[in-house]
Amino acid sequence: MLIASLLLFAAVATAPPQTAYTGIEPVRVASCTLDVADPSIAFPFGATLPLGTSSTAISFVNEEQRPIASVVFAVSNERTTSRIVDKGTFSKGVEIDHTFTTPEFGDLSGPLRCTVQSVAFADGTTWQAQ
């Protein structure tokens, strides 16, 4: 009995940590927009430099059955990339609309892109973009 208990303890103690999920992207970005705060400076070559802050609005949907605890987005334009982390409890099929202050965007030329970099599920597993 003691040996069986020790073997069970050893199996539990050496169990591998939660592994990363590598399936289909679990989050669909529905929209990604940038609202530049006024006042700003417009340069003749097309770039805009805000003197205040800007905000990025991201709408996304959890496509998985499991609830999501956090999503990391890469938000980029032609010249710069920012990382935004959204934490909460995000259930399957519900469109989430959040706005984030993004003062780090200095050069706002070109279209804005939001891509999902990683997801942490409520059960402890993770997903990483390839």
SULPE-V605452 format. One record per pair of residues at least 4 apart in sequence whose ideal C-beta (glycine too) atoms are under 8 Angstrom apart, sorted by the first residue. I is the first residue (numbers start at 0). J is the second residue. D is the distance in Angstrom with one decimal. If there is no record, write none. Layout:
# SULPE-V605452
((I:J:D) (I:J:D))
This chain:
# SULPE-V605452
((0:4:6.4) (1:5:6.4) (2:6:6.3) (3:7:6.4) (4:8:6.3) (5:9:6.2) (6:10:6.4) (7:11:6.5) (8:12:5.9) (9:13:6.1) (10:14:6.8) (17:122:7.6) (17:123:4.4) (17:124:4.8) (17:125:7.2) (18:124:6.9) (19:124:7.1) (19:125:4.9) (19:126:6.6) (19:127:5.5) (20:25:7.3) (20:118:7.9) (20:120:7.3) (20:124:5.2) (20:125:6.5) (20:126:4.4) (21:126:7.1) (21:127:7.4) (21:129:7.4) (22:126:7.3) (23:62:7.6) (24:62:7.5) (24:115:6.0) (24:126:7.5) (24:128:7.3) (25:61:6.6) (25:62:5.6) (25:63:4.3) (25:67:7.0) (25:115:7.9) (25:118:5.2) (25:120:7.9) (25:126:5.4) (26:59:5.3) (26:60:7.0) (26:61:6.1) (26:62:6.6) (26:67:7.0) (26:70:5.6) (26:115:4.7) (26:118:5.9) (27:59:6.4) (27:60:4.8) (27:62:5.5) (28:57:6.7) (28:58:7.4) (28:59:5.1) (28:72:7.6) (28:113:5.0) (28:114:7.2) (28:115:6.6) (29:58:4.1) (29:59:6.0) (29:60:6.0) (29:94:6.0) (30:56:7.2) (30:57:7.3) (30:58:4.4) (31:55:7.0) (31:56:7.4) (31:57:5.3) (31:58:7.7) (31:74:6.9) (31:111:5.6) (31:112:6.8) (31:113:3.4) (32:55:7.2) (32:56:4.9) (32:111:6.7) (33:53:5.9) (33:54:7.5) (33:55:5.4) (33:56:7.9) (33:76:7.9) (33:101:7.5) (33:104:7.0) (33:107:6.7) (33:111:4.8) (34:53:6.2) (34:54:4.8) (34:55:7.7) (34:56:6.9) (34:98:7.9) (35:39:5.8) (35:47:6.3) (35:49:5.1) (35:53:4.9) (35:107:5.9) (36:49:5.2) (36:50:7.7) (36:51:3.7) (36:52:5.2) (36:53:5.5) (36:54:7.5) (37:49:7.8) (37:51:7.1) (38:49:7.9) (38:50:5.2) (38:51:7.2) (39:47:5.3) (39:48:6.2) (39:49:4.5) (39:50:6.0) (39:51:7.8) (40:47:7.0) (40:48:4.7) (40:50:6.8) (41:46:7.9) (41:47:5.3) (42:46:4.7) (42:47:7.2) (42:48:7.1) (45:108:5.2) (46:78:7.9) (46:106:4.9) (46:107:7.0) (46:108:4.6) (47:106:7.7) (47:107:4.7) (47:108:6.9) (48:105:5.9) (48:106:7.0) (48:107:7.6) (49:53:5.4) (49:104:7.3) (49:105:7.9) (49:107:7.0) (52:100:5.4) (52:101:7.1) (52:102:4.2) (53:100:7.7) (53:101:5.3) (53:102:7.1) (53:104:5.3) (53:107:7.1) (54:98:5.1) (54:99:6.4) (54:100:5.5) (54:101:6.3) (55:74:5.5) (55:81:7.7) (55:83:6.6) (55:98:7.0) (55:99:5.1) (55:101:4.8) (55:104:8.0) (55:111:7.3) (55:113:7.6) (56:96:7.0) (56:97:7.3) (56:98:4.6) (56:99:7.9) (57:72:6.1) (57:74:7.6) (57:83:7.0) (57:85:7.3) (57:96:7.8) (57:97:5.9) (57:98:7.9) (57:99:7.2) (57:113:5.4) (58:94:5.8) (58:95:6.7) (58:96:4.8) (58:97:8.0) (59:70:6.8) (59:89:7.9) (59:94:7.3) (59:95:5.5) (59:115:7.6) (60:92:6.5) (60:93:6.9) (60:94:5.2) (60:95:7.2) (61:66:7.3) (61:67:5.0) (61:89:4.7) (61:90:6.3) (61:91:5.2) (61:92:7.0) (61:93:6.8) (61:95:7.8) (62:91:7.2) (62:92:7.9) (63:67:7.0) (63:91:6.1) (63:120:7.3) (64:91:5.6) (65:91:7.8) (65:120:4.8) (65:121:6.5) (65:122:5.9) (65:124:7.8) (66:88:5.4) (66:89:6.4) (66:90:5.5) (66:91:7.6) (66:120:7.0) (66:121:4.3) (67:88:7.6) (67:89:4.2) (67:118:5.6) (67:119:7.1) (67:120:5.8) (67:121:6.8) (68:86:6.7) (68:87:7.5) (68:88:6.7) (68:89:7.9) (68:119:4.9) (68:120:6.4) (68:121:4.8) (69:84:6.1) (69:85:6.6) (69:86:4.5) (69:87:7.6) (69:118:7.3) (69:119:4.6) (70:84:7.4) (70:85:5.0) (70:89:7.2) (70:115:6.2) (70:117:7.6) (70:118:5.4) (70:119:8.0) (71:82:6.4) (71:83:7.4) (71:84:5.3) (71:115:7.4) (71:116:4.5) (71:117:4.5) (71:118:7.6) (72:82:7.2) (72:83:4.6) (72:84:7.8) (72:85:7.1) (72:113:5.2) (72:114:6.8) (72:115:6.2) (72:116:6.6) (73:80:5.6) (73:81:7.6) (73:82:6.2) (73:112:8.0) (73:113:7.3) (73:114:5.0) (73:116:5.1) (74:80:7.0) (74:81:4.8) (74:82:7.6) (74:83:5.6) (74:101:7.0) (74:111:6.7) (74:112:7.3) (74:113:5.2) (75:79:6.6) (75:80:3.9) (75:81:7.2) (75:111:7.4) (75:112:5.2) (75:114:7.8) (76:104:7.4) (76:106:7.4) (76:107:6.4) (76:108:6.5) (76:109:4.5) (76:110:6.7) (76:111:5.5) (76:112:7.2) (77:106:7.9) (77:108:5.7) (77:109:3.3) (77:110:7.8) (78:106:4.6) (78:108:6.6) (78:109:7.1) (79:103:7.5) (79:104:6.1) (79:105:6.7) (79:106:5.9) (81:101:5.7) (81:103:5.3) (81:104:6.4) (82:116:7.3) (83:99:5.2) (83:101:7.2) (85:95:7.5) (85:97:5.7) (85:99:7.7) (87:95:7.6) (88:121:6.7) (89:93:6.8) (89:95:5.6) (114:128:7.0) (115:128:6.2) (116:127:7.5) (116:128:5.2) (117:125:6.3) (117:126:6.4) (117:127:5.1) (117:128:6.7) (118:125:6.6) (118:126:4.3) (119:123:7.8) (119:124:7.9) (119:125:5.2) (120:124:4.8) (120:125:7.0) (120:126:7.5))
